[in-house]
Amino acid sequence: YAMSTEETRYYLNGIYLHAAENDGTKVLRAVATDGHQLARADTALPDGAGGMPGVIVPRGAVAEMHTWLTKATGDVEIALSDTHIQFRVGPATMTSKLIDGTFPDYERVIPRDNDKVLRVGQQDFSDAVARVLAVSSERSCPVRVDLDTDRMTISTCDPVLGTATETVNGGRVYYESAPLIIKFQAQYLKNVLAQIAGDVEFRFSDSQAPAVIRDTGDPGALYVLMPMRV
């Protein structure tokens, strides 16, 4: 979902697949970003991948493979050349050109010292966002999140349809830092929440800095989301 669609930044129009390390463990890592949102996912490094170069798999091939993998069982065999990538799933084979470009240093945009922590159930957060967005027809409308001790208030405002507000508390929210107000673009926020199966953990620095988002049920996944100006 975080892949770019801007042709001027063609090197972001896919997923960067490469071997990496996470806390000393070797992993196969996939990264995508469009400059506003970033998604990073790790899995154990498979046999034969230790010396693989970093490659950018184009958006079309990613979409096709995603469709395959929702239906397939068993292992996926991946082969690389300097210019192409090949996937083999059972009797089916797909070959795609790689994007000829340099993926940016994504580690530089992942904050390391965000110290304000919010934990909330994925369903609680998703349901609250969906309800307040009922008053807006704009995918890009801002969703405002007001945080205070163990309390989260979500709101949005539409110039035609009015304002909607919902508060989540009562033991369903953990937040013990200073009060914070931050805004996110609605669709970007929904994109992230749709990936998360466990509880959602946000780490903030302030209302203008990127937020780091984790899935408590998937330690290999990490997301970064740029806020809107408050």
Residue pairs with C-beta under 8 A, 6 or more apart in sequence:
1 32
1 37
1 39
1 191
1 194
1 195
2 32
2 33
2 34
2 37
2 38
2 39
2 191
2 223
3 12
3 13
3 14
3 15
3 32
3 34
3 59
3 62
4 12
4 13
4 33
4 34
4 35
5 13
5 34
5 59
6 12
6 13
6 34
7 13
9 35
10 99
10 101
11 56
11 99
11 101
11 102
11 103
11 104
12 32
12 33
12 34
12 35
12 103
12 104
13 58
13 59
13 99
14 32
14 56
14 57
14 58
14 59
14 61
14 62
14 99
15 30
15 31
15 32
15 56
15 57
15 62
16 30
16 31
16 32
16 54
16 55
16 56
16 103
16 106
17 28
17 29
17 30
17 54
17 55
17 56
17 57
18 28
18 29
18 31
18 52
18 53
18 54
18 55
19 26
19 27
19 28
19 29
19 45
19 49
19 50
19 51
19 52
19 54
20 26
20 27
20 28
20 29
20 42
21 27
22 29
22 42
22 220
25 44
26 44
26 45
26 50
27 42
27 43
27 44
27 45
27 220
28 42
28 43
28 44
28 45
28 46
28 49
29 40
29 41
29 42
30 40
30 41
31 38
31 39
31 40
31 41
31 103
31 106
32 38
32 39
33 39
33 104
33 106
33 109
33 224
35 226
36 185
36 188
36 225
36 226
37 188
37 191
37 192
37 223
37 224
37 225
37 226
38 106
38 109
38 110
38 223
38 224
38 225
39 192
39 195
39 221
39 222
39 223
40 106
40 110
40 221
40 222
40 223
40 224
41 220
41 221
41 222
42 220
42 221
43 220
49 78
52 80
53 80
54 103
55 80
55 85
55 98
56 98
56 99
56 101
56 103
57 65
57 85
57 96
57 98
57 99
58 96
58 97
58 98
58 99
60 96
61 85
61 87
61 94
61 96
64 94
65 87
65 94
68 87
68 89
68 92
68 94
69 76
69 89
72 89
72 90
72 92
73 90
74 89
74 90
76 87
76 88
76 89
77 87
77 88
77 89
78 85
78 86
78 87
78 88
79 85
79 86
79 88
80 86
83 97
83 98
83 100
84 95
84 96
84 97
84 98
85 95
85 96
85 98
86 93
86 94
86 95
86 96
87 93
87 94
87 95
87 96
109 210
109 224
110 210
110 212
110 222
110 224
111 203
111 205
111 209
111 210
111 212
111 224
113 205
114 203
114 204
114 205
114 209
114 211
114 212
115 177
115 203
115 205
116 147
116 175
116 177
116 178
116 180
116 203
116 204
116 205
117 174
117 175
117 176
117 177
117 201
117 202
117 203
117 204
118 147
118 152
118 173
118 174
118 175
118 200
118 201
118 202
118 203
118 204
119 173
119 174
119 175
119 199
119 200
119 201
119 202
119 216
120 152
120 168
120 172
120 173
120 174
120 199
120 200
121 172
121 199
121 200
122 193
122 196
122 197
122 198
122 199
122 200
122 215
124 168
124 172
124 173
125 168
125 193
125 200
126 190
126 193
126 194
128 152
128 154
128 166
128 168
129 143
129 154
129 186
129 189
129 190
129 193
131 164
131 166
132 143
132 154
132 155
132 156
132 164
132 165
132 166
133 141
133 143
133 156
133 164
133 186
134 164
135 156
135 157
135 158
135 161
135 162
135 163
135 164
136 156
136 157
136 158
136 161
136 164
136 186
137 158
137 161
138 158
138 186
139 186
139 187
140 185
140 186
140 187
141 156
141 158
141 185
141 186
142 156
142 183
142 184
142 185
142 186
142 228
143 154
143 155
143 156
143 183
143 184
143 185
143 186
143 189
144 154
144 155
144 156
144 181
144 182
144 183
144 230
145 152
145 153
145 154
145 180
145 181
145 182
145 183
145 184
146 152
146 153
146 154
146 155
146 179
146 180
146 181
147 175
147 177
147 179
147 180
147 181
147 182
148 175
148 179
149 175
149 176
150 169
150 171
150 173
150 174
150 175
150 176
151 167
151 168
151 169
151 173
151 175
152 167
152 168
152 169
152 173
152 175
153 165
153 166
153 167
153 168
154 165
154 166
154 167
154 168
155 163
155 164
155 165
155 166
156 163
156 164
156 186
157 163
157 164
177 204
180 204
180 206
180 207
181 207
181 230
182 204
182 207
182 211
182 227
182 230
183 207
183 227
183 228
183 229
183 230
184 211
184 225
184 227
184 228
185 228
188 225
188 226
189 225
192 213
192 223
192 225
193 200
195 215
195 221
195 223
196 213
196 215
196 217
196 218
196 221
197 215
197 217
197 218
198 215
198 216
198 217
198 218
199 215
199 216
199 217
200 213
200 214
200 215
200 216
201 213
201 214
201 215
201 216
202 211
202 212
202 213
203 211
203 212
203 213
203 214
204 211
207 227
207 230
208 227
208 229
208 230
209 227
210 224
210 225
210 226
210 227
211 224
211 225
211 227
212 222
212 223
212 224
213 222
213 223
213 224
213 225
214 221
214 222
214 223
215 221
